[in-house]
Each structure stands twice: as structure tokens, then as C-alpha cells.
Amino acid sequence: MNRFQTEILVQGQPALAEALVLTAPISFWGGVNPKTGRIADVRHPQHGIAITGKVLCLPGTIGSSSAAAVLLELVSAGLAPAAIILHEPDAILLLGLIVAQEMGHATPMAVKLDRREFTHLTDQTLAIDVAGMVSVQ
Amino acid sequence: MALELTAEQRAIANGARGEGAAMALRIVAATARLMGAPSLIPIASAHIDGALYHGDSGTLFAEKLVEGGARVAVRATLNVGSLDLTGCSKNRLEPHERGMARRMMDAYRTLGCEPTWTCAPYQAGHRPAYGSDVAWGESNAVVFCNSVFGARTNRYGDFLDIACAIAGYAPYYGFHLPENRRARIVFDVSGLDAEFLASEAAWPILGSLYGREIGDAVGVVTGIEHHPGEDALKAFGAAAASAGAVGLFHVAGVTPEAPDLATALHHRAPETVIKVTTDMIGDSRRRLSTAASAESIHAVAIGSPHLSGAEFDRLERLIAGRRLHVPLYACTGRHALAALESSGKRLILEQSGVIIVADTCVVVTPILPDIDNAVLMTNSGKFAHYAPGNTGYGVIYGSMAECVESAVTGHPVFGATE
């Protein structure tokens, strides 16, 4: 069983869920539909796939400064990912989780892991504990 | 490095200025920890991009700050909202969305923000001093503030912009540190045709190319002989920020941190030199259009960033009293609208078929009619970037003169000049 110790970026709920490894960077504003939780960017290779309830592995984020607003909307609508794994911290996106906590929502955890490790996560079920340990099930 | 808060900052976080200010300071501090900032620094002003409606949660956030008694601690101008409160234009938002968007705009005013409702606050009297630290949102405003004024800001996204304005502090990292403002890449346009460089269309095309080539790095443009004017730098920055993630650029001999190339580079060697060619410009121009082969257009949109008074003067000269065949949406702020009304130009433009859009713009809220396979012509690199995804319209890029001639005939017309 593969285990990866990650760095916790934003504390949140532990997770047990299927990994969704995005193969291209995404802009949450315009790229994820906050009403459905699905990837809305028609140019994205995983267009149409739902990020809800998945361990969302992001190789990079691009674009608008309104990404946090979309993530907050997903959390408050119960459509958020189960956890978010990022290659590098992105303040613009993760503010959505920080604000969601201030608004009293239970939020997914965000952790940092080198994107070269993402190949070991594709299509696997992952457990993430409160200390940021990711275990492939 | 652990974040160190001053006694005053800790007191605010613990409620000394009320629960709203405490929440704001906690958000600023959490972001600082996330980005590895060692401290928070006082800010001189803020520009707030958070009052655009994306869903009910954003409205509830702003109202929670209001309920907590929060007020901005520094001057804070507002970016566009989702509604045109001046009544110049109409949009197609559903009643629930319209109501929540209105509540959101009201909440930000109650927090003490100025109702400027513009993405060009720098042309509405908000012009921070060289070297001052500020917290600005909206990518084109950020890049203008950093590059043209030499004030210091990171790209402050939704929630963090208002949190900084209420707290009066921002995380000390990124472009607030002078060493991170050094140009590492030289973008040399000296090989381009002088006539092209002197044209209005040059700047959005150059900006899009610059953004794609440079991403989020800091670069310096060389080979510009004369100051191109504020509206040209505005168009360049907006296109660069939407095509890449540019937050700061320099133009040697033009912008304040680049009196010359060596100073912009902090007297070090550049990591990369990009020699811009005519072929690269042609490619960049083509990429701005997604509907280049369309034989007719359904609308023209200009004003991203919002039009200045000088740009309205050009628009009026180009239309020259003619009647437009398709609507021309001219997006602007109240600062420019007030002058148009007092001079009587608003009426003249509207009689020609111009639809003035104030407080908002056509890519952030549904103003354009819902038409299948519709085509929009624009002179804005930013509209060209966002219109296909946000409005469903295909895009044709042209200069303002070409946009006006096309609006008069209803067909794309190229080669028009002033």
C-alpha cells in the first residue's frame, strides 16, 4: 500500500474517496459549474466530469481571481470535493475554504503534494487523515 | 517561517473592533500563513472585486461582515457588480439572482466601500502613490496599479480584498517585496513596424502575446520610443492579465520602475530575452478571434477595461452621427457616464444605437441577447478572451475604428482607420 505524507494547507475533514486527477490546470471561475459540481470548461480534457465527493488532484490552477467564490459556493451547496490535493498553495482558490470555515461550514481538507506523485493516485481510492497522511486503499 | 502578529493585530482578531473586523483579520492571517508571509503590513487603500454575484454564499458572506459591524479601515473602491444600477442597460438575470446580486452590492456599500462600480478605478480618481502598499483585486486593476503607478499589490481575490480593507492589513509577501518586482524576462518589440506600434490595435495584441509568453513572471518591454498613453497601457495590462497571470510589467522608458532597461532588471542579466517578430504578432492577432470567417456580426462590445472619457470622444468621432446597424455596447463607469451626460454626448451616442452599460459589463452578467451562433466584435483583448465562454458569442477582434465600421454595416469590416 502506498502512503504519502503531505503538507496540510488548510485543515478540514478527513476523507475516504476516489481520486480525480486532472490532466490539465483549471480555472474554477468559468471552469467548474457551481450549480452542478461538474467541469464546465469545454476546452478541458475532463469536461463534464463531476468533482463532487472526489479527492481532487490539481496539477495547477489558472485564471480568475473569483475561484474562491466558486469553491465557497460548492461547499455551501454540498457539492465540494471530499479533499483537494494541490501541487502548490494557491491563495486565490483556498480562500474559499478559509471563508467557508468562517461561515460555519465543515470543509474538505487541502494538502500539498508534488504533482509527479499524482500518477500513483489515478483512479485509486484514497484515505486522508487529519495529519495529512494519504493512503492508497 | 511562522506568522508574527503585532499586539494590535491580535487584539483585532480577538474582537477589539467587533466580530466583523475579527473575522476579516482571521482571514488575512490565515492567508498569510498559507503563503508563508512572516507578518502583515498596513495598506493605504483597496479595490474590491468581491461584489460580483457568483451565488448566494458570497452575498451571505458580505452580510455576515455587515452584521458583525465591520467597516473598511482604508479607502476602498468597488469593482463592477452584476447589475447596472444607473438604469442605462438591462440584463436577463432571474428574479432570485437579481435580488441576491442587489443585496450583495448593498452590503458592500454598507461596509463603507465607494460605489464606483468600475474595473478602471485608476481612471475614476483612485491613484495610489508610488511605492505605497495597497490591496487591489480585479486582474487588470492589479496590473495597472503595480505597473503604471508603481504601487505594490498582489492579486487579491474575492473575500481577501474586502478582508484586507476592513483589517487595514495585508500579508507581507509577493509584490509587496521590492526584490520580487525585478524584471527577469525582456520582451523586445524593437523589430516591429513603427506604424503598427503606434496603432491602437497594437496594445491588446501585444498584451495577449506577452501574457501567453510570460505567464505569471515579471517582464520588461523594450523598444517603445514614446509613452503610448494611459489607455494603451490599460489595454495591454488587461490583455496580459487575462491571457496569462501577469500582475506586474515594466515598459523601459515609460513605467516608473523602469526609467531604463537596466533599472527594471535591477542591474542583473535577464533570464530570457524574447525578440518579438511580425509572425508572432500575426499569430497573436488571429488567436483573439474565434469566429474569423463569420460574414455578419450581431453586436459590438467595447470597454474592457471600462472606457475613459478620451475613448468615448474617439467613439463619437468614429461614429460621426451615423446610425448603427447592430448594437454597440459601450461599457464604462459612473465617472465617465457623468461627464457624458453633462456634455450631452450620452444622448448623441444612444441616438446612433450605442447601448451604454454602466456599473457592470457584458461578460460578467447576461446583457447580450441570447442568440444561437451569435458573433461579437470587440477591440478588447479581455473581452476576446472571456466572451466565448461567458456569453456563448463567437468573437472577432478589430480596432475601435474597425468595430465602428462593422457596427454601421453589420458585417466585419477591416482596414478602417481614423
HADDOCK unambig.tbl for C-alpha pairs under 7 A between the chains (distance, minus, plus):
assign (segid A and resid 9 and name CA) (segid B and resid 34 and name CA) 6.22 0.50 0.50
assign (segid A and resid 63 and name CA) (segid B and resid 242 and name CA) 6.85 0.50 0.50
assign (segid A and resid 63 and name CA) (segid B and resid 245 and name CA) 6.55 0.50 0.50
assign (segid A and resid 65 and name CA) (segid B and resid 138 and name CA) 6.90 0.50 0.50
assign (segid A and resid 65 and name CA) (segid B and resid 157 and name CA) 4.40 0.50 0.50
assign (segid A and resid 65 and name CA) (segid B and resid 158 and name CA) 6.35 0.50 0.50
assign (segid A and resid 66 and name CA) (segid B and resid 157 and name CA) 6.00 0.50 0.50
assign (segid A and resid 66 and name CA) (segid B and resid 158 and name CA) 5.50 0.50 0.50
assign (segid A and resid 68 and name CA) (segid B and resid 158 and name CA) 6.38 0.50 0.50
assign (segid A and resid 69 and name CA) (segid B and resid 54 and name CA) 6.62 0.50 0.50
assign (segid A and resid 69 and name CA) (segid B and resid 58 and name CA) 6.50 0.50 0.50
assign (segid A and resid 69 and name CA) (segid B and resid 158 and name CA) 6.41 0.50 0.50
assign (segid A and resid 70 and name CA) (segid B and resid 54 and name CA) 6.88 0.50 0.50
assign (segid A and resid 72 and name CA) (segid B and resid 57 and name CA) 6.70 0.50 0.50
assign (segid A and resid 73 and name CA) (segid B and resid 55 and name CA) 6.18 0.50 0.50
assign (segid A and resid 73 and name CA) (segid B and resid 57 and name CA) 5.58 0.50 0.50
assign (segid A and resid 76 and name CA) (segid B and resid 57 and name CA) 6.75 0.50 0.50
assign (segid A and resid 91 and name CA) (segid B and resid 31 and name CA) 6.40 0.50 0.50
assign (segid A and resid 91 and name CA) (segid B and resid 35 and name CA) 6.94 0.50 0.50
assign (segid A and resid 92 and name CA) (segid B and resid 157 and name CA) 5.39 0.50 0.50
assign (segid A and resid 98 and name CA) (segid B and resid 27 and name CA) 6.71 0.50 0.50
assign (segid A and resid 99 and name CA) (segid B and resid 27 and name CA) 6.98 0.50 0.50
